[in-house]
Amino acid sequence: MSRNRIAFQGELGANSHEACLAAFPDMEPVPCATFEEAFEAVRAGECRLGMIPVENSIAGRVADVHHLLPSSGLRIIGEHFKPIHFQLMANPGVRVEDLKSVASMPIAFAQCRGTIARLGLAREPVSDTALAARQLSERPDPNRAAIAPALAARLYGLDILERDIEDTHNNTTRFLVMTADADAPAPGPGVKCVTSFVFRVRNLPAALYKALGGFATNGVNMTKLESYMENAAFTATFFYSEIDGRPGDEAVARAFEELQFFSERFEILGVYPADPYRAQVG
């Protein structure tokens, strides 16, 4: 197993690349074309860790990730919150007034609507912000720009024409850190933890209400509850959830016992330290 590599989805220069460098500066970031490939790189031992975005404070949850987590064979061992800043970049010598179109991910367009509208730019969607920057570097065009992180401009030799063009400057993406190591150490005593898990309730009246009742009666703070379909079946709704605490806590153990009584499937995906960022915005 490679002990010094971390997989991420996207091109070199993407926000996920920046997140890897910020959280694990001593590890080698490894770009992967898809989330599935990033998971497989970790599962196969090509990388020790994976850095996977799961939600953005403006755009909401990242599509496709939640239904991949239970089947990934990986454990969540950490989280990382990254402030997101987008830069408008172009080939050297290009002026803002020359621009007619801009390329980036749809999620980046959604977060930079104001600048795009002000400049009257046509949108050219691509699969990755850094890919937009790389393609512009490879095929220079005086009328095109890219929206991508600052790292992409440095890597691909582009000029930043306008900085931090996101509409909201508290724009933040949350990443989960994944491992295939079943023996990865658990957080030590006294460490504030988050527990992620999935479940599917039994086919009974008010089963979801009853399954969640134990968290309220035991004073366990549930910070996330999201539903998603499994195998495109409308009758098989799964729930992804996160709580403050760890399974060894007495209150959490009682809540989980009640949840499992009303569920036909229950799986803990990870117990990991809460990022200090939570305290800043809590």
N, C-alpha and C positions, 0 to 999 in steps of 0.2 A: 504493500500500500504506500502511495506517495504521501509523505508526512508534511510536505510544505507547499501543497497546491490547493487552491480553493476555486470551485466551479461557479460560474454565474451564467445566466441567460443573456445573450446579447453580444454586441461587437465590443472590441476594445475601445474605451472612451465613453461607454454608456454609464448611466447612473449606477447600475449594479457594479460596474468596474470601480467607480469612485468609492462605493460603499465597501467593497473588499479592501481597498487600499486604506480606508479610514479605520476599519475595525481590525484588520489583520495585516498591518504594514509589512510584516516579515514573510508573508506567504505570497506565492506566485499566483496571480489571477489567471484562470483558464476560461476563455470565452466558449460558450456553447450556443448552437443555433436555436434550440428549443428548451423549454423547461424539462421535457422528458429526457433530453440528452444531458442536461445538467444533473438531474437525479441519477441517471445511469453512470455518469462519470464518478459520482461519489459511491454508488452501490458497487461498482466494479473495482473500486480501489485506485482508480486513476487520480482521484483527488481525495484529500482527507475530509474536506468540508465543502458545503454548498451554501451560497448566499442567494436566497430566493425572496423577491418582493411579494408581499401578500396584500398590501392595501396602501392607498394614498389618501391623505387628509382631504383632498379636493375631489378626486375622481372616484374614490371608493375602492372596493376590492379589486384585485388584479384577476382578470378572467383566467379560468383554466387551472389555477393553482390549487384551490381547496379540494377539488375532487381528485387531484393527483397525490395529495399528501398521504391519505390512508393506504394507498397501494404502492407507495414509493419504496417501502422497506427501510426507510430512514427514520431517525429520531431527531426531534427538535432539541437543540442544546443551548440555544441563545436567540436573542433578538437584537436588532440594531435599528435605530431611528435615524434617518438621514434627511436633513433639510435639502430640498430640491430647488436648484437654480438653473434656469435655461438661458442660453446665450444665442443671439442671432448672429450667425457667422456666414462668411462668404469668402470667395477666392481673394487673394491679395490684390489690392487696387480697386476693388468693386466698392461703389458708394451705395448708401441706402436708397437714394433716389433712383438708382439704376434697376432696383429689384422689381420683379413682376410676380415671382412665385417663391414658395418656400416648401421644403421637404422636411418631414419628421413623422413621428408616430402620432396616431390619432389622439392618444392620451396626452401628448405634449401640446397638440393643437388646442385641446380642451382647456388646458391650463394657461394658455397664452393668447386667448381670444382677443384681448384688448389691443395688443401690439399688432397682431395680424390684421385686424379690422382697420386700425389707424393707418397702416401702410398700404392697405388695399391689396394684399397679396393673395394669389390663388394658392390653394393647398395641394400638395402632392404627398399623399400618405405613403409611408414605407413602414417596414416591420420593426425598425429600431432607430432611436435617435442618432446613435453613433454611426449607423449604416448610412444615414442621410449625409453625415459629414464626410465619411469616407468616399461615397459615390461622388460628391461634389469635388473632392480633391482629385479623384481619378478622371473626372470629366468636367473640367472648369467651364463655367457659364457665367457671363457678367450679369445675367438677369435672374439668377437663381440664388437662393440662400438656404441655409439649414438651421434648424433649431435643435441644439444639442448641449450637453454639459461642456464646461470650459476645458476639461481634459481632452475632449475630442478635437477641439481647435488646436491644441498643442500637438497632439499626435498626428494630425493630418494637415498641418501647415495652413490653417485658415485664419483669417482675421475676424475678430469679434467686433461687430458693428454696433450692437446694443447689448448691454449686460443686464442680467437678472430681469428678464422680460415677463416672468410669470405674473399672473394677475394678482395673486395673493402671496405675500412674502412669508407666511407661516406654512407654506406648502411643504409637507413632510411625507416621506415614504417609509413604511415599516418593512423590514426584512427579517426573515427567519434564518437561523444558522442550522444546517442539517448535517448529520453524520451517519455513517453506516456502522459505527463502532458500538456494538451492544454493551460494551463494558465502559463506555465513557462515564467519568465520575459525575455523580449527582451534586447539585449545589450543596455547599456546606451548611451547618446549622446557623440559624440567624440570618441567612440570606433571604431577602424578599423574593418570592418566586411567582412565576406564572405557570399554570398547567393548561396544556392544550389537549383536547380530546374530541372524538366524534362519537355519535350514537344514532340509533334508529329506534324509535319508540314502537311498542307493540300496537297491534291494530285493535285498540280498545277506545271507548268513548273517553274523552278528556285525558288521554294518556300523556300527551305533552305537558299539559297543565300539572298533572300529578307528578310526572317525572322531574319537573323543575321545582316542585314545592319544597324539596329538601334543602335546596340552596337558600331559600328565603328563611325557612324555619331555623336553619343552623347558622344564619348570619354570614354566609359565604358570598362574596361579591363576584357576580358573573359579569365580566367586562365585554363579552362578545357572544352572540348567538346568531348563526347564519345557516340558512337551509340551502341545500343543493340536491340536484337529482342524480341518482346513480344509474348508469347504463341507459340513460334517456327514458327511464320508467317513471311515469307520473305517480305510481303507487308506492315507490320506494324512496321516500324523502329522508335524506340524511341531514344531520345537524352538526355543524362545526362550532365548538364553543371554547371559551377561555375563561378561567377564573383566577382570582388572586389566591395564592396558597399552594400547598402541595398535598398529594394523597395521604401522606403520613400525618397530616394535621387531623385532630379528632373531628372537628366540624366538617372538614372536607370528606373524610372517610364516611361519615354518616350520610352526607348529601349524596355521595357516589353510590352508597348502598341503596338508597331510595330510588335513584335514577336507574340503576340496573334492574330493579324489580319491575319497572314499567318499560324496559327497553329490551329489544331482541338482539341488539348488538351494541357494544360499548368498547372503545379502544382509546387508551391514553397515547397521544402522539409525542408528548415530551413534557418534561418538568425542567424549567430553566430560570436563571436569574432575570429579574425584571430590569430592563434598561433604565439607567438613572434619568433618562429623558422623561419617563412617565411622571416623575416627581415634579419636573419643571412645569408641566402642563396640567397637572392634576388639580 
